[in-house]
Amino acid sequence: MAEQDFQERTEKATPRKREQAREKGQVARSVDIPAVCVLLGGVLTLYFFGHHLYQGLAGVIRSSLSFEQIPEFSTTACLHFCSTVLLRFIVILLPVMGAAFLAALVANLIQVGFHPSSQALAPKLDKLSVSKGFGRLFSLRSLVELVKSILKLGIIGGVAYLSVKSESAGMLTLYDMSLDAITAFILQAAFRLFLWVALIMGLVAALDYGFQRWKFEQDLKMTKQEVKEEAKQAEGDPQIKARIRSIQQQAARKRMMQALPQADVVVTNPTHLAVAIKYDPLSMGAPQVVAKGAGTVADRIRELAGSYGIPLVENKALARNLYKTVEPGREIPSELYRAVAELLAYVYKLKGKSSR
């Protein structure tokens, strides 16, 4: 582990590393993109529902400022009046609020998809540490984010100021306009202001997303040793795999030895290879290899064949072909039918059996 700390992270993150990062809630995302989408959603809502908003706001203002009689001035009456006006404003602005919520949701889904992370939501005690909190507060990352926020605030504030300033000439004439004209002017000015701010923020958000994407890729980079260790874990430990293969081979040999007494003949090479063959014309379409082996396994097959009274027949070519091409429990290929048939006929003759 200490050696890895000094290694340079030059390798791209593997799919497994990316999956682990996503499980922890670590993704490349810009917080500015949802903000831009919310603004755009508001601008579009003003464009498409401007007449509805205008009528609604004008109606609220008109009814709020016109009285058939002098209203009662008391705390209860004021609270009732304010709550009624506020509720009407909320109902009128529901399309704007709904569009903002939907825009923010879609923006986040486009960036990171729908992948809820339980690890990201789990409480972390280290976040309650005062020392670590100060460390994060005065870290280089926090300084960069502060500078970015100041720049974004300055740019957006400047655009908003210029947009409002361009409307100042019209504001000076509002006192001489009707209520409907004032409401229309406010909505149009708000539309232009939101549009300009959304466009500038869109450019800033695109740059910020590019930076966040680059920073995320840099943070995910791995050392060559980490890549090797991950590959080793994915493929499995060679020692464990070798142990598994050894156990499997032992089990296969045990099954072969248990099936060996059913063999009719063992063909040898003569000492290096041994292949046991079985044939039952009533239940088999062709002779089968019930056991085979080389070296010490071949010696064991010959030894057991002798104890079971199974004939040993030397045939180098046939033993070599059967060993290479047929696995235990499989039927022999058609090209070896003739050679095996002659071998079995010879064995039946030795045993005094009739060939069928």
C-alpha positions in Angstrom: 0.0 0.0 0.0 2.8 2.4 0.8 4.4 1.6 -2.5 1.2 2.6 -4.3 1.1 6.0 -2.6 4.3 7.0 -4.4 3.2 5.7 -7.8 1.9 8.1 -10.3 -1.8 7.7 -11.3 -1.4 7.5 -15.1 -4.0 4.8 -16.0 -7.6 5.4 -16.9 -10.2 4.1 -14.5 -11.4 0.6 -15.2 -15.1 -0.1 -15.5 -15.0 -1.7 -12.0 -13.5 1.5 -10.5 -16.2 3.6 -12.2 -18.9 1.3 -10.9 -17.5 1.5 -7.3 -17.4 5.3 -7.6 -21.0 5.5 -8.7 -22.0 3.2 -5.8 -20.5 5.8 -3.5 -22.4 8.6 -5.3 -19.2 10.0 -6.9 -20.2 11.3 -10.4 -19.2 14.1 -12.7 -21.9 16.8 -12.4 -22.2 20.5 -12.4 -24.5 22.3 -10.0 -24.9 25.1 -12.5 -26.7 23.0 -15.1 -29.8 22.4 -13.0 -29.8 26.2 -12.2 -29.7 27.0 -15.9 -32.4 24.6 -16.7 -34.6 26.1 -13.9 -34.1 29.5 -15.4 -34.8 28.3 -18.9 -37.9 26.5 -17.6 -39.1 29.8 -16.0 -38.4 31.7 -19.2 -40.3 29.2 -21.4 -43.2 29.3 -18.9 -43.3 33.0 -19.1 -43.3 32.8 -22.8 -46.1 30.2 -23.1 -48.1 31.2 -20.0 -47.4 34.9 -20.0 -51.0 35.8 -20.8 -52.3 33.6 -18.0 -49.8 35.0 -15.5 -50.6 38.6 -16.6 -54.3 38.1 -16.2 -53.9 36.4 -12.8 -51.4 38.9 -11.4 -53.5 41.8 -12.6 -56.6 40.4 -11.1 -54.9 39.9 -7.7 -53.4 43.4 -7.7 -56.7 44.9 -8.8 -58.8 43.1 -6.2 -56.2 43.8 -3.5 -56.2 47.5 -4.1 -59.9 48.1 -4.6 -62.3 48.1 -1.7 -66.1 48.5 -1.7 -65.8 49.8 1.9 -63.2 50.7 4.4 -61.7 47.4 5.5 -61.4 46.4 9.2 -58.0 47.1 10.5 -57.1 44.3 12.9 -54.5 41.5 13.3 -57.0 38.8 12.3 -58.2 40.7 9.2 -54.6 41.5 8.1 -53.6 37.9 8.4 -56.6 36.7 6.5 -56.0 39.3 3.8 -52.3 38.4 3.4 -53.0 34.6 3.4 -55.7 35.0 0.8 -53.4 37.1 -1.5 -50.5 34.7 -1.0 -52.5 31.6 -1.8 -53.8 33.3 -5.0 -50.2 34.2 -6.0 -49.1 30.6 -5.4 -51.9 29.2 -7.6 -51.0 31.6 -10.3 -47.3 30.8 -10.1 -47.8 27.0 -10.0 -46.9 26.5 -13.7 -43.6 28.4 -13.1 -42.8 26.4 -10.0 -43.8 23.1 -11.7 -41.6 23.9 -14.7 -38.7 24.7 -12.4 -39.0 21.5 -10.5 -39.3 19.4 -13.6 -36.3 21.2 -15.3 -34.1 20.6 -12.2 -35.1 16.9 -12.1 -34.5 16.3 -15.8 -31.1 18.2 -15.7 -29.8 15.9 -12.9 -31.1 12.8 -14.6 -29.4 13.7 -17.9 -26.1 14.3 -16.0 -25.9 11.3 -13.8 -29.0 9.1 -14.6 -31.2 7.4 -12.1 -28.8 5.6 -9.8 -29.7 6.1 -6.1 -26.7 5.4 -3.8 -27.3 4.1 -0.3 -23.6 4.8 0.5 -24.0 8.4 -0.4 -27.1 8.8 1.8 -25.6 7.0 4.7 -24.5 9.3 7.6 -20.7 9.6 8.0 -19.3 10.4 11.4 -16.1 11.9 9.9 -18.2 14.8 8.6 -18.9 15.8 12.2 -15.2 16.2 12.9 -14.3 19.8 13.4 -10.7 19.4 12.3 -11.7 17.7 9.1 -14.4 20.2 8.5 -11.8 23.1 8.8 -9.5 21.1 6.5 -12.2 20.8 3.8 -13.2 24.5 4.3 -9.6 25.7 3.7 -8.6 23.2 1.1 -7.5 24.0 -2.4 -10.8 22.5 -3.8 -12.8 24.9 -1.6 -10.7 27.8 -2.7 -11.2 27.0 -6.3 -15.0 26.7 -5.8 -15.0 30.1 -4.0 -13.2 31.8 -6.9 -15.6 30.1 -9.3 -18.6 31.3 -7.3 -17.3 34.9 -7.2 -16.7 34.9 -10.9 -20.1 33.5 -11.7 -21.8 35.9 -9.3 -19.9 38.8 -10.9 -20.8 37.8 -14.4 -24.4 37.1 -13.7 -24.7 40.2 -11.6 -23.2 42.3 -14.4 -25.6 40.9 -17.0 -28.6 41.4 -14.7 -27.5 45.0 -14.0 -27.1 45.8 -17.7 -30.4 44.2 -18.5 -32.2 46.2 -15.7 -30.4 49.4 -16.8 -31.6 49.0 -20.3 -35.2 49.0 -18.9 -34.7 52.1 -16.8 -36.0 54.5 -19.5 -39.3 52.6 -19.5 -39.5 52.5 -15.7 -39.5 56.3 -15.5 -42.8 56.3 -17.4 -44.6 53.7 -15.3 -46.3 56.4 -13.1 -48.2 57.6 -16.1 -49.4 54.1 -17.2 -52.4 52.0 -16.4 -52.2 49.0 -14.1 -52.5 46.6 -17.0 -49.6 48.3 -18.8 -47.4 48.3 -15.7 -48.0 44.5 -15.2 -47.2 43.8 -18.9 -44.0 45.9 -18.6 -42.9 44.0 -15.5 -43.5 40.6 -17.2 -41.7 41.6 -20.4 -38.8 43.0 -18.5 -38.6 39.9 -16.3 -38.7 37.7 -19.5 -35.8 39.6 -21.1 -33.8 39.5 -17.8 -34.3 35.8 -17.3 -33.4 35.1 -20.9 -30.1 37.0 -20.8 -29.1 35.5 -17.5 -30.0 32.0 -18.6 -27.9 32.3 -21.8 -24.9 33.5 -19.9 -25.3 30.9 -17.1 -25.7 28.3 -19.8 -22.2 29.2 -21.2 -20.8 29.2 -17.6 -22.4 25.9 -16.8 -21.0 24.3 -20.0 -17.5 25.4 -19.0 -18.0 24.2 -15.4 -19.3 20.8 -16.6 -16.3 20.3 -18.8 -14.0 21.2 -15.8 -16.0 18.8 -13.5 -15.7 16.0 -16.0 -12.0 16.5 -16.4 -11.5 16.7 -12.6 -13.6 13.6 -12.1 -11.5 11.6 -14.6 -8.3 12.8 -12.9 -9.5 11.8 -9.5 -10.5 8.3 -10.8 -7.1 7.6 -12.4 -5.3 4.5 -11.1 -1.7 3.4 -10.7 -0.4 0.5 -12.8 -0.2 -1.6 -9.6 -3.9 -0.9 -8.8 -4.9 -2.0 -12.3 -2.9 -5.2 -12.0 -4.4 -6.0 -8.6 -7.9 -5.4 -9.9 -7.3 -7.7 -12.8 -6.0 -10.3 -10.5 -9.1 -10.0 -8.3 -11.3 -10.2 -11.4 -9.6 -13.3 -12.7 -9.1 -14.9 -9.3 -6.0 -15.7 -7.4 -3.8 -18.1 -9.5 -3.1 -20.2 -6.4 -6.8 -20.6 -5.6 -7.6 -21.4 -9.2 -4.8 -24.0 -9.3 -6.2 -25.5 -6.1 -9.7 -25.7 -7.6 -8.4 -27.3 -10.7 -6.5 -29.8 -8.6 -9.6 -30.7 -6.6 -11.7 -31.0 -9.9 -9.0 -33.3 -11.4 -9.0 -35.5 -8.3 -12.8 -35.8 -8.4 -12.7 -36.7 -12.1 -10.0 -39.3 -11.5 -12.1 -40.7 -8.6 -15.1 -41.0 -10.9 -13.0 -42.7 -13.6 -11.6 -45.2 -11.2 -15.1 -46.0 -9.9 -16.3 -46.6 -13.5 -13.3 -48.7 -14.4 -14.7 -52.1 -13.3 -17.3 -51.7 -16.0 -14.7 -51.6 -18.8 -14.3 -54.4 -21.3 -10.7 -53.6 -22.3 -7.8 -51.2 -21.5 -5.7 -50.2 -24.5 -2.2 -49.0 -23.7 0.8 -47.2 -25.3 2.2 -49.5 -23.7 3.4 -47.8 -20.5 2.7 -44.0 -20.9 -1.0 -44.0 -21.8 -4.0 -46.2 -20.8 -7.6 -45.9 -22.1 -10.4 -48.1 -20.7 -13.3 -48.9 -23.2 -16.7 -50.2 -22.5 -19.4 -51.4 -24.9 -22.9 -52.7 -24.3 -24.7 -53.2 -27.6 -28.1 -53.2 -25.9 -27.8 -49.7 -24.3 -25.1 -48.0 -26.3 -24.9 -46.7 -29.9 -21.1 -46.9 -29.9 -18.3 -47.9 -27.5 -17.5 -45.4 -24.7 -14.3 -44.4 -23.0 -14.8 -44.8 -19.3 -11.3 -43.8 -18.1 -8.1 -42.5 -19.4 -4.8 -41.3 -18.1 -1.1 -40.7 -18.6 1.9 -41.3 -16.5 1.0 -42.3 -12.9 -2.7 -42.2 -13.7 -2.1 -44.7 -16.5 -0.1 -46.9 -14.1 -3.1 -46.8 -11.7 -5.5 -47.7 -14.4 -3.4 -50.7 -15.5 -3.0 -51.8 -11.9 -6.8 -51.7 -11.2 -7.5 -53.4 -14.5 -5.2 -56.2 -13.5 -7.0 -56.6 -10.2 -10.5 -56.6 -11.9 -9.4 -59.1 -14.6 -9.8 -56.6 -17.4 -7.6 -57.4 -20.4 -4.7 -55.0 -21.3 -4.1 -54.7 -25.0 -1.1 -52.7 -26.5 -2.0 -50.5 -29.5 0.1 -47.4 -29.6 -1.8 -45.6 -32.4 -5.3 -46.4 -31.1 -4.4 -45.5 -27.5 -2.9 -42.1 -28.6 -5.9 -41.3 -30.7 -8.4 -42.2 -28.0 -6.5 -40.2 -25.4 -6.4 -37.1 -27.5 -9.9 -37.1 -28.9 -12.3 -38.7 -26.4 -13.1 -37.6 -22.9 -14.3 -40.1 -20.2 -18.0 -40.8 -20.6 -18.1 -40.0 -24.3 -18.5 -42.2 -27.3 -15.6 -42.8 -29.6 -15.7 -41.0 -33.0 -16.8 -42.8 -36.1 -13.3 -42.9 -37.7 -12.2 -45.1 -34.8 -15.1 -47.6 -35.0 -13.2 -50.1 -37.1 -10.1 -50.2 -34.9 -12.1 -50.4 -31.7 -14.4 -53.1 -33.2 -11.4 -55.2 -34.1 -10.0 -54.7 -30.5 -13.3 -55.7 -28.9 -13.6 -58.7 -31.2 -10.1 -59.8 -30.1 -11.0 -59.3 -26.4 -14.3 -61.3 -26.7 -12.4 -64.1 -28.4 -10.0 -64.1 -25.5 -12.9 -64.3 -23.0 -14.7 -66.9 -25.0 -17.5 -64.5 -25.8 -19.2 -64.2 -29.2 -18.9 -60.8 -30.9 -22.2 -59.1 -31.5 
